[in-house]
Amino acid sequence: MNFDKSEALVEKHVHGTAGFLVTEMLHHEEYECKLNEVLSKDDYITPASDAGYTVEDREDGFYLISVDGEDGSFLTAYDAWVEACSLEGIEPFIDEAHEHWIVSEMLAYQLEKRGELVTQFFGVTIWGRCGTGSAVYTDDVMVDIAANTLI
Protein backbone atom coordinates (compact mmCIF):
# COMPACT_ATOMS: atom_id res chain seq x y z
CA MET A 1 0.00 0.00 0.00
CA ASN A 2 1.23 3.48 -0.86
CA PHE A 3 1.11 5.83 2.13
CA ASP A 4 2.41 8.97 0.38
CA LYS A 5 -0.84 10.95 0.79
CA SER A 6 -1.45 9.93 4.39
CA GLU A 7 2.19 10.57 5.30
CA ALA A 8 1.93 14.10 3.85
CA LEU A 9 -1.36 14.61 5.73
CA VAL A 10 0.22 13.60 9.04
CA GLU A 11 3.30 15.74 8.42
CA LYS A 12 1.11 18.80 7.81
CA HIS A 13 -1.66 18.28 10.38
CA VAL A 14 -0.26 16.23 13.29
CA HIS A 15 1.86 18.63 15.33
CA GLY A 16 3.25 16.39 18.07
CA THR A 17 2.50 14.08 20.92
CA ALA A 18 0.21 15.11 23.78
CA GLY A 19 0.61 11.97 25.88
CA PHE A 20 2.54 13.62 28.69
CA LEU A 21 0.12 16.56 28.78
CA VAL A 22 -2.92 14.28 29.03
CA THR A 23 -1.31 12.03 31.64
CA GLU A 24 -0.26 14.95 33.85
CA MET A 25 -3.58 16.80 33.55
CA LEU A 26 -5.52 13.68 34.55
CA HIS A 27 -3.93 14.07 37.99
CA HIS A 28 -5.98 17.26 38.39
CA GLU A 29 -9.63 16.59 39.11
CA GLU A 30 -10.82 19.80 37.45
CA TYR A 31 -9.54 18.62 34.03
CA GLU A 32 -10.56 14.98 34.25
CA CYS A 33 -14.07 15.46 32.82
CA LYS A 34 -12.84 17.31 29.72
CA LEU A 35 -10.03 14.82 29.07
CA ASN A 36 -12.38 11.84 29.40
CA GLU A 37 -13.50 12.79 25.88
CA VAL A 38 -10.19 11.46 24.50
CA LEU A 39 -9.71 8.41 26.74
CA SER A 40 -12.18 5.88 25.32
CA LYS A 41 -15.05 5.56 22.89
CA ASP A 42 -17.73 3.16 21.84
CA ASP A 43 -16.66 1.17 18.78
CA TYR A 44 -19.69 0.66 16.57
CA ILE A 45 -17.68 -0.17 13.44
CA THR A 46 -16.35 -3.59 14.42
CA PRO A 47 -19.60 -5.20 15.57
CA ALA A 48 -21.59 -3.64 12.70
CA SER A 49 -18.97 -4.82 10.18
CA ASP A 50 -19.11 -8.28 11.72
CA ALA A 51 -22.89 -8.20 11.14
CA GLY A 52 -22.34 -7.50 7.42
CA TYR A 53 -22.71 -3.71 7.27
CA THR A 54 -20.50 -1.29 5.36
CA VAL A 55 -20.51 2.50 5.05
CA GLU A 56 -19.85 4.27 1.76
CA ASP A 57 -18.58 7.87 1.64
CA ARG A 58 -20.38 9.66 -1.20
CA GLU A 59 -20.56 13.32 -2.19
CA ASP A 60 -23.99 13.73 -0.58
CA GLY A 61 -23.32 11.86 2.67
CA PHE A 62 -22.40 8.55 4.21
CA TYR A 63 -24.52 5.59 3.18
CA LEU A 64 -25.16 2.58 5.38
CA ILE A 65 -25.16 -0.60 3.33
CA SER A 66 -26.50 -3.90 4.67
CA VAL A 67 -26.71 -7.30 3.02
CA ASP A 68 -30.27 -6.27 2.05
CA GLY A 69 -29.23 -2.99 0.39
CA GLU A 70 -29.05 0.65 1.47
CA ASP A 71 -30.37 1.59 4.89
CA GLY A 72 -30.12 5.36 4.65
CA SER A 73 -27.89 8.41 4.36
CA PHE A 74 -26.12 10.06 7.31
CA LEU A 75 -24.11 13.22 7.92
CA THR A 76 -21.17 11.29 9.40
CA ALA A 77 -19.81 7.77 9.04
CA TYR A 78 -20.01 7.45 12.81
CA ASP A 79 -23.78 8.09 12.75
CA ALA A 80 -24.19 5.39 10.09
CA TRP A 81 -22.31 2.81 12.18
CA VAL A 82 -24.35 3.72 15.27
CA GLU A 83 -27.55 3.19 13.28
CA ALA A 84 -26.34 -0.22 12.09
CA CYS A 85 -25.84 -1.35 15.68
CA SER A 86 -29.19 0.11 16.68
CA LEU A 87 -30.99 -1.73 13.86
CA GLU A 88 -29.43 -5.04 14.90
CA GLY A 89 -29.60 -4.49 18.68
CA ILE A 90 -25.81 -4.82 18.86
CA GLU A 91 -23.82 -3.46 21.80
CA PRO A 92 -20.71 -1.50 20.80
CA PHE A 93 -17.21 -2.53 21.82
CA ILE A 94 -15.06 -0.15 23.89
CA ASP A 95 -11.89 1.29 22.35
CA GLU A 96 -9.32 2.91 24.62
CA ALA A 97 -6.91 5.58 23.43
CA HIS A 98 -3.30 4.47 23.79
CA GLU A 99 -1.73 7.64 22.40
CA HIS A 100 -2.64 11.32 22.29
CA TRP A 101 -1.64 13.72 19.54
CA ILE A 102 -1.93 17.47 18.91
CA VAL A 103 -3.67 17.95 15.56
CA SER A 104 -4.90 20.81 13.39
CA GLU A 105 -8.54 21.85 13.60
CA MET A 106 -9.05 20.80 9.98
CA LEU A 107 -7.82 17.28 10.71
CA ALA A 108 -9.81 17.20 13.95
CA TYR A 109 -12.99 17.93 11.98
CA GLN A 110 -12.32 14.99 9.66
CA LEU A 111 -11.44 12.71 12.59
CA GLU A 112 -14.66 13.63 14.42
CA LYS A 113 -16.72 12.89 11.28
CA ARG A 114 -15.28 9.38 11.45
CA GLY A 115 -16.04 8.87 15.14
CA GLU A 116 -12.53 9.47 16.47
CA LEU A 117 -11.78 10.85 19.94
CA VAL A 118 -11.12 14.60 19.69
CA THR A 119 -11.30 17.45 22.19
CA GLN A 120 -10.18 21.05 22.64
CA PHE A 121 -8.08 21.58 25.76
CA PHE A 122 -6.81 25.08 26.55
CA GLY A 123 -6.77 25.96 22.85
CA VAL A 124 -4.99 22.77 21.83
CA THR A 125 -6.81 20.18 19.70
CA ILE A 126 -6.09 16.67 20.97
CA TRP A 127 -6.80 13.39 19.18
CA GLY A 128 -6.98 10.19 21.24
CA ARG A 129 -5.50 7.48 19.01
CA CYS A 130 -6.80 4.01 19.79
CA GLY A 131 -4.09 2.32 17.74
CA THR A 132 -0.47 2.05 18.77
CA GLY A 133 2.76 0.42 17.66
CA SER A 134 2.72 1.68 14.08
CA ALA A 135 3.22 4.97 12.31
CA VAL A 136 0.24 7.32 12.56
CA TYR A 137 0.08 7.67 8.78
CA THR A 138 -0.66 3.93 8.47
CA ASP A 139 -3.89 4.21 10.51
CA ASP A 140 -6.95 3.37 8.43
CA VAL A 141 -8.55 6.67 9.44
CA MET A 142 -5.55 8.67 8.15
CA VAL A 143 -5.46 6.74 4.88
CA ASP A 144 -9.21 7.33 4.47
CA ILE A 145 -8.96 11.06 5.21
CA ALA A 146 -5.99 11.46 2.85
CA ALA A 147 -7.81 9.61 0.05
CA ASN A 148 -11.19 11.33 0.45
CA THR A 149 -10.50 14.95 1.38
CA LEU A 150 -8.52 17.90 0.13
CA ILE A 151 -6.84 18.87 3.40
Buried (B, 14 or more C-beta within 10 A) or exposed (E): EEBEBBBEBBEEBBEEBBBEBBEEBEEEEEBEEBBEBBBBBBBBBBBBEEBEBBBEBEEEBBBBBBEEEEBBBBEBBBBBBBBBBEBBEBEBBEBEBEBBBBBBEBBBBBBBBBBBBBBEBEEEBBBBBBBEEEEBBBBEBBBBBBEEBEE
